[in-house]
Amino acid sequence: MEKIVIIEIKGAGSQNKGAEMMLLTILQELKKTSSEIKFTVTPCIGVCEYGFFSKYGLYPKVWLSFKGFQFGRLGRFIPKKIRTMYGLITNDEIDVVLDASGFAYSDQWGEYPAKVMAQETKKWKKKGKKIILMPQAFGPFKTQNIQDYMKEIIENADIVYARDDYSYQSLLKLVNDTDKIRMAPDFTMLFKGKTPTYFDKTKHQICIVPNMRIIDKRKDSSCYKELFVKIIRYFQENCLVPFFLIHGGEEDLEIANKINERLENKIEIINEKNPLLIKGLILESIGQVGSRFHSLASALYSSTVAIGTGWSHKYEYLFKGFDFEEGLIELNLFDEQLYEKLNFIVDKKKRQEKIKKIELKTIKQKEQSEQMFKEIKEYIGLVN
């Protein structure tokens, strides 16, 4: 009988729809094998609770930290019959760890995520687990502590995929290991969307996707809401119908409501929970103006013209990958400069020209993502 491979997916959950899309893409791609696989995640209050992991067929890992003490290690003392009855996976039973944090290891998030990951990878390596960091953004690493933690993570990991050249170079500055450190684009491009039954092409034309991170990560964010007021008005003046699509939970919904308060003609807010339908809405839209990384990635990979605002290098390199650097906007642009960028969506001829160029880039990047999953399957011994 073929051994069941137990894979832990780390860093992906329900904290935002991008994280959920990463999780679902991994499940979608790795289930395309004849190997027997169980996927496990660490339960976490508000991020990965029973209702979340049960609907995707994920097994809960016995893991509970309280006041600095990890009670999860006591799970090995639970009789296997009991664990099997409740679908519980212990840390010792895991064969492979796939980290899909997206963007956690950087000065911008502080030392703590890298410190914890360094400690965990050391333990996993001693137990012979295979450790792969899925494509994500890395860096910058300016402090000595975070540099040391990242060196340890890379040393312990089997493969580390950087999502862009900046991230790749940031890792190579720490350790010159071009075999272990590789590049692959954002893999959620492979995630299939589904058009919701309520979609109406006369009402749902331009996706507006706010992001609370812009406000708490950028020093110049005081004009963020007013920028989106201008954007929405410009679309309305050009006879297009924008709508808010919430991609990051309640905090983004709050921003949408505050922007709506400033508008004479308020727009619809869609707070869809299903990532499949979110992807479908983006795919069917004429265009998007957004600040959530994976909403912009979903648009561009679906050949939907997107204009973005961001707070880290990951946005810059996403647009660079499509030779569409002019698709990024600064928060303090003059109106004429802003409208010139929005015309990539408003002007039908410009939009069609841009779509053709985006499509060519998408084909190549999809091939790279498919190759990456092929490498991962071969490395962890999954049979196609």
JOBELTA-V244478 format. One record per pair of residues at least 24 apart in sequence whose C-alpha atoms are under 8 Angstrom apart, sorted by the first residue. I is the first residue (numbers start at 1). J is the second residue. D is the distance in Angstrom with one decimal. If there is no record, write none. Layout:
I|J|D  I|J|D
//
This chain:
2|35|7.6  2|36|7.2  3|36|7.0  4|35|7.4  4|36|4.9  4|37|5.5  4|38|7.0  5|35|7.6  5|36|6.2  5|37|4.8  5|38|6.3  5|94|7.8  5|95|6.3  5|96|7.8  6|37|5.8  6|38|4.8  6|39|5.9  6|40|7.2  6|93|7.0  6|94|5.1  6|95|5.3  6|96|6.5  7|37|7.2  7|38|6.2  7|39|4.9  7|40|6.1  7|94|6.0  7|95|6.0  7|96|4.7  7|97|5.8  7|98|7.2  8|39|5.8  8|40|4.7  8|41|5.6  8|94|6.6  8|95|8.0  8|96|6.2  8|97|4.8  8|98|6.1  9|39|7.0  9|40|6.4  9|41|5.6  9|97|6.1  9|98|5.0  9|99|6.0  9|100|6.9  10|41|6.5  10|42|7.5  10|97|7.0  10|98|6.0  10|99|4.6  10|100|5.8  10|101|6.8  11|99|5.9  11|100|5.1  11|101|4.1  11|102|7.6  12|99|8.0  12|100|5.7  12|101|6.0  13|47|5.8  13|48|5.6  14|46|7.9  14|47|5.0  14|48|6.2  14|52|7.4  15|46|7.6  15|47|5.2  15|248|7.2  15|249|7.4  16|247|6.4  16|248|4.4  16|249|6.1  17|247|5.5  17|248|6.0  17|249|8.0  17|273|8.0  17|275|6.1  17|294|7.9  18|247|7.4  18|248|7.9  18|293|7.6  18|294|5.1  18|295|7.3  19|100|7.9  19|101|7.5  19|102|7.3  20|275|7.1  21|188|6.2  21|191|7.1  21|275|6.3  22|100|6.9  22|187|7.3  22|188|5.7  23|100|7.5  24|191|7.3  25|187|7.3  25|188|5.9  25|190|6.6  25|191|5.2  28|191|7.5  29|373|7.2  30|373|7.7  30|377|7.3  32|384|6.9  33|382|6.6  33|383|5.6  33|384|4.4  34|382|7.6  34|383|5.6  34|384|5.7  35|382|5.6  35|383|5.4  35|384|7.5  40|89|7.1  59|87|5.9  59|88|6.3  59|89|6.7  60|87|6.9  60|88|5.5  60|89|6.2  61|88|5.9  61|89|4.7  61|90|5.8  61|91|7.0  62|88|6.3  62|89|6.0  62|90|5.3  62|91|7.1  63|90|7.8  63|91|7.8  92|127|7.7  94|129|7.1  95|128|7.8  95|129|5.1  95|130|6.5  96|129|5.4  96|130|4.7  96|131|6.0  96|132|7.9  96|380|7.4  97|129|7.1  97|130|6.2  97|131|5.0  97|132|6.3  98|131|6.2  98|132|5.0  98|133|5.9  98|134|6.4  99|131|7.8  99|132|6.3  99|133|4.7  99|134|5.7  100|133|6.5  100|134|5.2  100|135|7.3  100|136|7.1  101|134|8.0  101|136|7.0  102|135|7.2  102|136|4.5  102|137|6.2  103|136|5.9  103|137|5.1  103|138|6.6  104|137|7.8  104|138|7.5  105|137|7.8  105|138|5.7  105|139|6.4  105|150|7.9  106|138|5.9  106|139|4.4  106|140|5.4  106|141|5.9  106|146|7.8  107|139|6.6  107|140|5.8  107|141|5.6  107|142|6.7  107|143|7.6  107|146|7.5  108|140|7.8  111|145|7.1  111|146|5.4  114|146|6.5  114|149|5.8  114|150|6.4  114|153|7.9  115|146|7.3  115|149|5.6  117|149|8.0  117|153|6.8  118|149|5.5  118|150|7.0  118|152|5.7  118|153|4.9  121|153|6.3  121|156|5.8  121|157|6.9  122|152|7.8  122|153|7.7  122|156|6.1  125|156|6.0  125|157|7.6  130|157|7.4  130|158|6.4  130|380|7.2  131|156|7.6  131|157|4.9  131|158|5.4  131|159|6.9  132|157|6.0  132|158|5.8  132|159|4.9  132|160|5.9  132|161|7.9  133|157|7.4  133|159|6.3  133|160|4.7  133|161|5.9  134|160|6.6  134|161|5.4  134|162|7.7  135|160|7.5  135|161|4.5  135|162|5.1  135|163|4.8  135|183|7.4  135|184|5.9  135|185|6.5  135|186|6.1  135|187|7.2  136|161|6.8  136|162|5.5  136|163|4.8  136|164|8.0  136|186|7.2  137|162|6.2  137|163|5.6  137|164|6.9  137|167|5.6  137|314|6.1  138|162|7.0  138|166|7.8  138|167|4.6  138|168|7.6  138|170|6.9  138|171|7.4  139|166|7.9  139|167|6.0  139|170|5.9  139|171|7.7  140|167|7.9  140|170|6.6  141|170|7.4  147|174|6.9  150|174|7.7  151|175|6.7  164|314|7.4  164|317|6.2  164|318|7.7  165|317|7.6  166|313|7.5  166|317|7.7  184|368|6.3  184|369|6.3  184|372|6.7  185|365|6.4  185|368|7.0  185|369|6.4  186|297|7.8  186|369|7.5  187|366|7.9  187|369|5.6  188|294|7.9  188|298|7.4  189|297|7.3  189|298|6.4  189|301|5.7  189|302|7.8  189|366|6.9  190|366|7.0  190|369|7.7  192|276|6.8  192|279|7.4  193|275|7.6  193|276|4.5  193|277|6.1  193|278|7.3  193|279|4.7  193|280|4.5  193|283|7.6  194|276|5.3  194|277|5.1  194|278|7.9  194|279|6.8  194|280|4.5  194|281|7.8  195|276|7.9  195|277|5.7  195|279|7.9  195|280|4.3  195|281|6.0  195|284|7.3  196|277|5.5  196|280|6.8  196|281|7.1  199|281|7.1  201|284|7.8  201|285|7.6  202|241|7.3  203|241|5.8  203|242|7.6  203|243|7.8  204|241|6.4  204|242|6.4  204|243|6.1  204|281|8.0  204|285|6.6  205|240|6.6  205|241|5.3  205|242|5.7  205|243|7.3  205|284|8.0  205|285|4.9  205|286|5.3  205|287|7.0  206|240|7.3  206|241|6.2  206|242|4.3  206|243|6.1  206|285|5.8  206|286|5.8  206|287|5.0  206|288|5.4  206|289|7.5  207|242|6.0  207|243|5.5  207|244|5.9  207|245|6.0  207|282|6.8  207|285|6.6  207|287|6.4  207|288|4.5  207|289|6.3  207|290|7.5  208|242|6.6  208|243|5.8  208|244|4.6  208|245|5.9  208|288|6.0  208|289|5.1  208|290|5.6  209|244|5.9  209|245|5.4  209|246|6.1  209|247|6.7  209|288|7.6  209|289|6.4  209|290|4.2  209|291|6.0  209|292|6.6  209|295|7.4  210|244|7.8  210|245|8.0  210|246|7.2  210|247|7.8  210|252|5.9  210|255|6.8  210|256|6.7  210|290|5.8  210|291|5.5  210|292|6.8  211|247|8.0  211|248|6.9  211|252|5.5  211|255|7.7  211|290|7.8  211|291|5.3  211|292|5.7  212|251|6.2  212|252|5.6  212|255|7.1  213|311|7.4  214|291|7.5  214|310|6.7  214|311|5.8  217|311|6.5  218|311|6.3  220|331|7.4  221|331|7.2  223|331|6.5  223|332|7.0  224|331|6.1  225|255|7.6  225|258|7.7  225|259|5.8  226|259|7.5  227|331|6.6  227|332|7.8  228|259|7.2  229|259|6.3  229|260|7.9  229|262|7.0  229|263|6.6  231|339|8.0  231|342|7.8  233|263|7.9  234|339|7.5  235|346|7.3  238|346|7.2  240|346|7.9  242|267|6.6  242|268|7.9  243|267|5.5  243|268|5.0  243|269|6.0  243|270|7.3  244|268|6.2  244|269|4.6  244|270|5.9  245|269|6.2  245|270|5.1  245|271|6.2  245|272|7.5  245|278|7.8  246|270|6.3  246|271|5.0  246|272|6.9  247|271|7.8  247|278|7.9  247|292|6.9  247|295|7.0  248|292|7.5  286|345|7.3  287|345|5.9  300|358|6.8  300|362|7.8  301|358|7.8  301|359|7.7  301|362|5.7  303|355|5.6  303|356|8.0  303|358|6.0  303|359|5.7  303|362|7.8  304|355|6.8  305|344|7.4  305|345|6.4  305|351|6.8  305|354|7.1  305|355|6.5  306|345|7.8  307|341|7.5  307|342|7.2  321|361|7.4  322|357|7.7  322|358|5.9  322|361|5.8  322|362|7.8
//
